[in-house]
Amino acid sequence: MAKFEIGDHVCWNSEAGHVSGRISAIHTSDFEYKGHTRRASEDEPQYEIESDKTDHVAAHKESALTRID
């Protein structure tokens, strides 16, 4: 079961430091992302997050994310 919901404000670490954004999609099965297959399941969902500061969309596992409000 997903720990986060669409619309949740979260942050994660990237090469550029901490990044924050809002969850725009939750994947519970394998999906294509930027030309690669990302693995996801009901037990280990992946989240698409729209950055607060850029138009970048990231995909991360639940363990990489922290709720910030």
Secondary structure, DSSP 4 states (H G I P E B T S, - for coil): --SS-TT-EEEEEETTEEEEEEEEEEESS-EEETTEEEP--SSS-EEEEEESSSS-EEEEEGGG-EE--
